[in-house]
Amino acid sequence: MIMIDYKDTRPIYEQITHRFEQLILRGVLKTDEQMPSVRTLAMELSINPNTIQRGYTELERRGFIYSVKGRGNFVAYSDQLLDEKRTELSIKLRGILKEANELGISKADLMADISEVF
């Protein structure tokens, strides 16, 4: 489910946060489903539990999970999270397209690049 890339320049907790966000937004982790415990995930990934806790704290801050004292962390997915992510991506994409236009990159070249990914 979660894999750590030690060649990635991002901190481990950010990799964990990003991967869980993807799993939640794709619906792999369902609303109100319990997240793996900090201790279990730390042992599974062979990393410090504080690193996992930092990732979970960030997920909670962003609204992806919620914690229940004594029970653990649970998925707090809502359509609003997906809408916010789409808006964020749209803003980034518009910036990239504007920059490409300023550099004189043709629409056809951009469409070819997009076709390679999708």
C-alpha positions in Angstrom: 0.0 0.0 0.0 2.7 2.5 1.0 6.2 2.4 -0.4 9.1 4.7 0.6 11.4 5.9 -2.2 14.7 6.8 -0.5 15.9 8.4 -3.8 13.0 10.9 -3.5 14.1 14.3 -2.3 10.9 14.8 -0.3 10.9 13.9 3.4 9.5 10.5 4.2 6.4 12.0 6.0 5.5 13.9 2.9 5.7 10.8 0.8 3.4 9.0 3.3 1.0 12.0 3.3 1.0 12.2 -0.5 0.4 8.4 -1.0 -2.5 8.3 1.5 -4.1 11.4 -0.1 -4.0 9.5 -3.4 -5.5 6.4 -1.9 -8.3 8.4 -0.2 -9.1 10.5 -3.3 -9.2 7.4 -5.5 -11.6 5.7 -3.1 -9.2 2.9 -2.3 -9.6 3.9 1.4 -13.3 4.4 2.1 -14.9 7.0 4.3 -14.7 6.1 8.0 -12.3 3.2 7.3 -9.7 2.9 10.0 -6.1 3.8 9.0 -3.3 1.5 9.9 -2.0 2.2 13.4 1.1 4.4 13.7 3.0 1.6 15.4 2.0 -1.1 12.8 2.8 1.1 9.8 6.2 2.2 11.3 7.1 -1.5 11.8 5.9 -2.4 8.3 8.0 0.4 6.7 10.9 0.1 9.2 10.8 3.8 10.0 10.4 5.9 13.2 6.8 6.1 14.5 7.2 9.8 14.9 7.6 10.1 11.1 4.3 8.3 10.6 2.6 10.4 13.2 3.8 13.6 11.5 2.3 12.3 8.2 -1.0 11.5 10.0 -1.0 15.0 11.6 -0.6 16.6 8.2 -3.4 14.4 6.8 -5.6 15.5 9.6 -4.7 19.1 9.2 -5.7 18.9 5.5 -9.0 17.2 6.3 -8.2 13.7 4.9 -8.4 11.9 8.2 -9.8 12.4 11.7 -8.7 10.9 15.0 -10.7 9.3 17.7 -9.0 9.2 21.0 -8.1 5.7 22.0 -9.4 4.2 18.8 -7.0 5.5 16.1 -7.3 7.5 12.8 -10.1 7.2 10.3 -10.6 8.3 6.7 -12.6 11.6 6.4 -13.1 11.7 2.7 -15.7 14.0 1.2 -16.4 15.2 -2.3 -15.2 18.6 -1.2 -11.6 17.2 -0.9 -11.7 16.0 -4.4 -13.2 19.3 -5.7 -10.4 21.2 -3.9 -7.8 19.0 -5.4 -9.3 19.4 -8.9 -9.3 23.2 -8.4 -5.6 23.1 -7.2 -4.6 21.0 -10.2 -6.5 23.3 -12.6 -4.7 26.4 -11.3 -1.3 24.6 -11.7 -2.3 23.5 -15.2 -3.3 26.9 -16.3 0.0 28.3 -15.0 1.9 25.7 -17.0 -0.2 26.3 -20.1 0.4 30.1 -19.8 4.1 29.5 -19.5 4.1 27.2 -22.5 2.2 29.8 -24.5 4.7 32.5 -23.6 7.6 30.2 -24.7 5.9 29.6 -28.0 5.1 25.9 -27.5 2.3 24.9 -29.9 -1.0 23.5 -28.9 -0.2 20.4 -31.0 3.0 19.8 -29.1 1.2 20.1 -25.8 -1.5 17.8 -26.9 1.1 15.2 -28.0 2.7 15.5 -24.5 -0.6 15.0 -22.9 -1.4 12.0 -25.1 1.8 10.3 -23.9 0.6 10.5 -20.3 -3.0 9.6 -20.7 
